[in-house]
Amino acid sequence: MSNRDVDGDASDHSGSARYVFGVRFRLEPDDPAVAVDPATFETTLSRAADPPGEEGWRFFQHNLWRGELGDEAFMRAEAEAALGVAVESIDFRELRTDEAYLDALKGEIEGDLEQFNADSVSEVLNKYLGSSIHVRE
């Protein structure tokens, strides 16, 4: 889940976006004399979306289907590696984006509809992200 840090500000013409996940994780102390209560927590994890057209921009195509994770076990393992804790569950919440990023994403998709086995940009967005696109200013 590693990626460059994005603070949410549009720094270039392609804008910015983040994939947002809900994560439930568990703390497991190495020292048997240490206990934690509660041991399970829920948090929000976000990953910067790569700029459309750059390496990694098809994250949604490889990991999502109809707004759900395609392989929850894989994404759980990725989250565990990124967070350094045992992840019990992870679910996709939304692509949080600004208009510039969404426009650039639509442009890249439109230029390569064959790769998505689709007839329109709307079909691609629905196929992979469902209704989980949240546009922010």
N, C-alpha and C positions, 0 to 999 in steps of 0.2 A: 504494500500500500504506500510505499515511499514515493514521494513526488516533491517537486520544488515547492517552496512555501509561497502561498498567495494570500495576501491580506484582504482580498476582496475588492480592492480598487482597480479600476480599469487602467492598465498601464500602457496599452497599445490599442490598435484598431480592432483587435479580436475580443476585447473585453476580458471578463473572467467568470469562472464558474467553479463550483465545488460539488462533488458527489457527497451526499450526507447519509449517514447510516446510524441506526440505533444499535448499541452494543451492550450486552450484559456480560460482565466479567467477574471473575472470582479471584480473590487474593489467597494465595497458598504460601504462608510463611515457611521458609526453609528451616528455621529453628523450631524444634518441637515444643520448646518452652514458651513460644509466642502464640497467642491466639488473637483473632480479629473477629469482631462482631459489630455490624454484619460483615460477612465474608464476601457477599455478592453485591454488586453495584450495577447501575445502569447509567449510561452516558451517551452523548452524541459524538460521533467521530466523523470528521470530514476529510476528504482527499481532494486536492486541487485537480481540476480537470485540465488536461493538456490542451493547448491551443489547437483549434481545428486545423487539420492538415499536417500537424507535427506528430512525431512518433508518440504513440500512446493515446491519440485522440479518439480512437475507436474503443475505449474502455467500456462504454455502454454496450457495444455490440458483442463484446467478448464475455461480459459478466452479468448482463441483465436480460430479462425477458418479461415483457408486459408489466414492467415496473417492479419486478421481483428479482431476487438473486437467482442466477442460473445454477450456481454451484455453491450452496451455503457453506459446505465443509471447507472448500477452497478459500472462500472469503474469510471464514473464521480463522483459518490458519494464517492468512495474510495479516489479519488484525492482531492476532497473537504475536506475530513477529514484530509488527510495528509498535505495539503497546508493551510488550514484555510481560504480559499477564495471561492467565488462562481465560479464553473467551468462551462463554457458554453458548451464546447465540449472537447473531448479527442479522439485521434486516435493512434493506434499502429503503430510504425515506423519500429522497428527492434529489433532483439536479437543481441546485440553487444557482441561478445565473443572472447576468444582466442582459439587456437587449442586444448589446454589441456582440457578446459571445454567442447568444442564440442565433443571431443573424449569420454570423460566420459559420456556425455549426450547420445551419440549414444550407448554406452555400456549398460547403464541402460535401454534404450528403447529396445534394442535387446534382453535383458534378460526377457522382459515382453511384447512381441508383442500382446499377447492375450488381455491384458488390453486396448490396443489401437485399437483393432479390425482391425488389419493391418497385411500384409504379410512381410513387410520389414521396416527397419529404415527409408529409403528414403520416403516411403509412409507416415509414421507418421510425419516426419518433414514437408513434403509438406501439409499434411492434416491440420496441426495446424499453422505452421509458414509461409506457402507459400514460397515465395522467399525472405523473410525478415530476413535472417541470414547474419550478417556482421562479418566476421572473421578479427580480428585485432591482431597485434603482441604485 
